[in-house]
Amino acid sequence: MKVTRNTPDQLILSNTPWLIGIMLAIFILCFVGAGLFMATEGSEGVWFGIIFALFGGGLGFGAFCVFVRRVQVILDRKSNSILIRRQSLFGYDSVEHELSNLSHAEVETTTSTRDRTTSKMHRPVLILEKGMSAGRHPIVEAYVSGRGAQRMVDAVNAWHPKRKVDSDSQSA
């Protein structure tokens, strides 16, 4: 996720998962291509090739549908709005909140332990104090490692200095 516009009147955060989308497209093409190659090479491997192409391509397509989602968050002072847009292969979703209801942003953290190794994953969350939408609103659905979530929270809190808070993580 990155800041695509930062002006006194507007802050735009955007997340377009290009890398995972390209990797999944290559995965799909490899399985479908290999399956079609097997299906056309002879009469013995026709069904195996077709099943290989459908199964591998189907898994890749399913993963593409689940993981490739474009997210854009627009905080606009002039219209007093927060617009969260999500776009996937299946459609477009848009949620609007009043900017005056925004208290701050913070990092939400989850911890997982696997094979005696503890890892922390984070996501940025907008905190709305009042109004019909009061509560915690994740900017992105998935938790990720690294400092990207903290950078987004810092950008929102610097742009909207309504109330300075410590944006360190709150566990989920």
C-alpha positions as CSV (number, residue, x, y, z in Angstrom):
1,M,0.0,0.0,0.0
2,K,1.3,3.4,-0.8
3,V,0.4,7.1,-0.7
4,T,-0.6,8.2,-4.2
5,R,-1.7,11.8,-3.3
6,N,-1.0,13.9,-0.3
7,T,-2.2,17.4,-0.5
8,P,-3.8,19.6,2.3
9,D,-7.3,18.8,0.9
10,Q,-6.9,15.2,0.0
11,L,-5.0,12.0,1.0
12,I,-5.2,9.0,-1.3
13,L,-3.9,5.6,-0.3
14,S,-3.8,2.8,-2.9
15,N,-3.0,-0.9,-2.9
16,T,-2.8,-2.7,-6.3
17,P,-1.3,-6.2,-5.9
18,W,0.5,-6.3,-9.2
19,L,3.2,-8.9,-8.1
20,I,0.8,-11.5,-6.8
21,G,-1.6,-10.9,-9.8
22,I,1.2,-11.5,-12.3
23,M,2.6,-14.5,-10.5
24,L,-0.9,-16.1,-10.4
25,A,-1.5,-15.4,-14.1
26,I,1.8,-17.1,-14.9
27,F,0.8,-20.0,-12.7
28,I,-2.5,-20.3,-14.6
29,L,-0.8,-20.1,-18.0
30,C,1.8,-22.8,-17.0
31,F,-0.8,-25.3,-15.9
32,V,-3.2,-24.7,-18.7
33,G,-0.4,-24.7,-21.3
34,A,1.1,-27.9,-19.9
35,G,-2.3,-29.6,-19.7
36,L,-3.1,-28.6,-23.3
37,F,0.3,-29.8,-24.5
38,M,-0.3,-33.2,-22.8
39,A,-3.8,-33.4,-24.3
40,T,-2.6,-32.8,-27.8
41,E,0.5,-35.1,-27.7
42,G,-1.3,-38.4,-28.0
43,S,-4.4,-40.4,-27.3
44,E,-3.2,-41.8,-24.0
45,G,-2.8,-38.6,-22.2
46,V,-5.8,-36.6,-23.5
47,W,-7.9,-36.9,-20.4
48,F,-5.0,-36.5,-18.0
49,G,-4.0,-33.3,-19.9
50,I,-7.5,-31.9,-19.8
51,I,-7.9,-32.6,-16.1
52,F,-4.4,-31.2,-15.4
53,A,-5.3,-28.0,-17.2
54,L,-8.7,-27.6,-15.6
55,F,-7.5,-28.5,-12.1
56,G,-4.3,-26.4,-12.1
57,G,-5.9,-23.5,-14.0
58,G,-8.9,-23.6,-11.7
59,L,-6.8,-23.5,-8.6
60,G,-4.9,-20.5,-10.0
61,F,-8.1,-18.8,-11.0
62,G,-9.6,-19.3,-7.6
63,A,-6.5,-17.9,-5.9
64,F,-6.5,-15.0,-8.3
65,C,-10.2,-14.2,-7.4
66,V,-9.4,-14.4,-3.6
67,F,-6.1,-12.6,-3.4
68,V,-6.1,-9.9,-6.1
69,R,-8.1,-7.0,-4.9
70,R,-7.4,-3.3,-5.6
71,V,-8.1,-1.0,-2.6
72,Q,-8.2,2.8,-2.7
73,V,-8.9,5.0,0.3
74,I,-9.7,8.7,-0.3
75,L,-9.8,11.1,2.6
76,D,-11.2,14.4,1.3
77,R,-11.5,17.5,3.5
78,K,-13.6,19.5,0.9
79,S,-16.4,16.9,0.8
80,N,-15.8,15.8,4.5
81,S,-15.7,12.1,3.3
82,I,-13.7,9.0,3.6
83,L,-14.2,6.7,0.6
84,I,-13.0,3.1,0.7
85,R,-13.1,1.5,-2.7
86,R,-12.5,-2.2,-3.2
87,Q,-12.4,-3.8,-6.7
88,S,-12.0,-7.5,-7.5
89,L,-12.6,-9.7,-10.5
90,F,-16.3,-10.1,-9.3
91,G,-17.1,-6.4,-8.8
92,Y,-16.7,-3.1,-7.2
93,D,-17.5,-2.1,-3.6
94,S,-17.5,1.4,-2.2
95,V,-18.1,2.5,1.4
96,E,-18.3,6.1,2.5
97,H,-17.9,7.6,6.0
98,E,-17.8,11.2,7.2
99,L,-14.3,12.5,7.7
100,S,-15.4,14.4,10.8
101,N,-16.1,11.1,12.5
102,L,-12.5,9.9,12.1
103,S,-10.6,9.9,15.3
104,H,-7.3,8.5,14.1
105,A,-5.7,5.5,12.5
106,E,-3.9,2.7,14.2
107,V,-2.1,-0.6,13.4
108,E,-4.0,-3.8,14.2
109,T,-1.6,-6.7,14.9
110,T,-2.2,-10.4,15.0
111,T,0.4,-12.9,16.3
112,S,0.8,-16.5,15.1
113,T,3.1,-19.2,16.3
114,R,4.3,-22.0,14.0
115,D,7.1,-24.4,14.7
116,R,8.3,-22.4,17.7
117,T,8.5,-19.3,15.5
118,T,6.4,-16.3,16.4
119,S,5.4,-13.9,13.6
120,K,3.5,-10.7,13.8
121,M,1.3,-9.5,10.9
122,H,-0.3,-6.0,10.7
123,R,-3.0,-4.0,8.9
124,P,-4.0,-0.4,9.1
125,V,-7.3,0.4,10.7
126,L,-9.4,3.6,10.7
127,I,-11.0,4.5,14.0
128,L,-14.4,6.3,13.7
129,E,-15.5,7.6,17.1
130,K,-19.1,8.7,16.3
131,G,-21.9,8.4,13.8
132,M,-23.6,5.4,12.3
133,S,-20.2,3.9,11.3
134,A,-18.5,4.2,14.7
135,G,-15.9,1.5,15.3
136,R,-12.8,0.0,13.7
137,H,-12.6,-0.1,9.9
138,P,-9.7,-2.0,8.3
139,I,-8.3,-0.4,5.2
140,V,-7.3,-3.8,3.9
141,E,-8.7,-7.2,4.8
142,A,-5.4,-9.1,5.0
143,Y,-2.7,-8.8,7.5
144,V,0.8,-8.4,6.1
145,S,4.3,-8.4,7.5
146,G,6.7,-5.4,7.3
147,R,6.2,-1.7,8.0
148,G,3.7,-0.9,5.3
149,A,0.7,-0.8,7.7
150,Q,2.7,1.6,10.0
151,R,3.5,3.9,7.1
152,M,-0.2,4.1,6.1
153,V,-1.2,4.9,9.7
154,D,1.5,7.5,10.0
155,A,0.4,9.1,6.8
156,V,-3.3,9.2,7.9
157,N,-2.5,10.6,11.4
158,A,-0.1,13.2,10.0
159,W,-2.7,14.3,7.4
160,H,-5.6,14.3,9.8
161,P,-4.2,15.7,13.1
162,K,-7.5,15.8,14.8
163,R,-6.2,13.9,17.8
164,K,-2.6,12.7,18.2
165,V,-2.5,9.1,19.5
166,D,0.2,6.5,19.8
167,S,-0.5,4.3,16.8
168,D,1.4,1.3,18.1
169,S,-0.4,-2.0,17.6
170,Q,-3.5,-3.2,19.2
171,S,-3.8,-7.0,19.1
172,A,-6.7,-8.6,17.3
